């Protein structure tokens, strides 16, 4: 019997293209992002690496791609905020 998966349509902070992705993957990546950012501000590369470490072996697909899509969605929903390099110091 086929597994029915629910989907979520992501948002983009600038209103650009959105993606329709598996809600289970969205939730896993969202949790990873929010947990990582609670500790400190991270570059995208650092964020993708840390989320990847948390999801290693539990996730099929390109983790950096999902991190980017979910990160943009969280920015659009005002759950996280992008900061410039100058604001970090």
FENHU-V767003 format. One record per residue. N is the residue number from 0. SS is DSSP state (a for helix, b for strand, c for the rest). PSI is psi in whole degrees, 0 to 359 (* if undefined). BURIAL is I if it has 16 or more other C-alpha atoms within 10 Angstrom, else O. Layout:
n->N ss->SS psi->PSI burial->BURIAL
n->N ss->SS psi->PSI burial->BURIAL
//
This chain:
n->0 ss->c psi->134 burial->O
n->1 ss->c psi->142 burial->O
n->2 ss->c psi->130 burial->O
n->3 ss->c psi->126 burial->O
n->4 ss->c psi->142 burial->O
n->5 ss->c psi->154 burial->O
n->6 ss->b psi->161 burial->O
n->7 ss->b psi->139 burial->O
n->8 ss->b psi->118 burial->O
n->9 ss->c psi->164 burial->I
n->10 ss->c psi->163 burial->I
n->11 ss->c psi->136 burial->I
n->12 ss->c psi->338 burial->O
n->13 ss->c psi->12 burial->O
n->14 ss->c psi->13 burial->O
n->15 ss->c psi->191 burial->O
n->16 ss->c psi->137 burial->O
n->17 ss->c psi->164 burial->O
n->18 ss->c psi->147 burial->O
n->19 ss->b psi->104 burial->O
n->20 ss->b psi->163 burial->I
n->21 ss->b psi->127 burial->O
n->22 ss->a psi->325 burial->O
n->23 ss->a psi->317 burial->O
n->24 ss->a psi->317 burial->I
n->25 ss->a psi->311 burial->I
n->26 ss->a psi->319 burial->O
n->27 ss->a psi->315 burial->I
n->28 ss->a psi->319 burial->I
n->29 ss->a psi->312 burial->I
n->30 ss->a psi->316 burial->O
n->31 ss->a psi->315 burial->I
n->32 ss->a psi->309 burial->I
n->33 ss->a psi->321 burial->I
n->34 ss->a psi->318 burial->O
n->35 ss->a psi->319 burial->I
n->36 ss->a psi->345 burial->O
n->37 ss->a psi->327 burial->O
n->38 ss->a psi->319 burial->O
n->39 ss->c psi->166 burial->O
n->40 ss->c psi->140 burial->O
n->41 ss->c psi->151 burial->I
n->42 ss->c psi->166 burial->O
n->43 ss->a psi->318 burial->O
n->44 ss->a psi->315 burial->O
n->45 ss->a psi->317 burial->O
n->46 ss->a psi->312 burial->I
n->47 ss->a psi->320 burial->I
n->48 ss->a psi->314 burial->O
n->49 ss->a psi->318 burial->I
n->50 ss->a psi->319 burial->I
n->51 ss->a psi->319 burial->I
n->52 ss->a psi->320 burial->O
n->53 ss->a psi->327 burial->I
n->54 ss->a psi->359 burial->O
n->55 ss->c psi->128 burial->O
n->56 ss->c psi->355 burial->O
n->57 ss->c psi->8 burial->O
n->58 ss->c psi->132 burial->O
n->59 ss->c psi->134 burial->O
n->60 ss->c psi->174 burial->O
n->61 ss->c psi->106 burial->O
n->62 ss->a psi->315 burial->I
n->63 ss->a psi->323 burial->I
n->64 ss->a psi->313 burial->O
n->65 ss->a psi->322 burial->I
n->66 ss->a psi->316 burial->I
n->67 ss->a psi->312 burial->O
n->68 ss->a psi->314 burial->I
n->69 ss->a psi->322 burial->I
n->70 ss->a psi->314 burial->I
n->71 ss->a psi->320 burial->I
n->72 ss->a psi->316 burial->I
n->73 ss->a psi->325 burial->I
n->74 ss->a psi->314 burial->I
n->75 ss->a psi->327 burial->I
n->76 ss->c psi->4 burial->O
n->77 ss->c psi->30 burial->O
n->78 ss->c psi->336 burial->O
n->79 ss->c psi->164 burial->O
n->80 ss->c psi->134 burial->O
n->81 ss->c psi->135 burial->O
n->82 ss->c psi->147 burial->O
n->83 ss->c psi->165 burial->O
n->84 ss->a psi->322 burial->O
n->85 ss->a psi->326 burial->O
n->86 ss->a psi->341 burial->O
n->87 ss->a psi->337 burial->O
n->88 ss->c psi->* burial->O
//
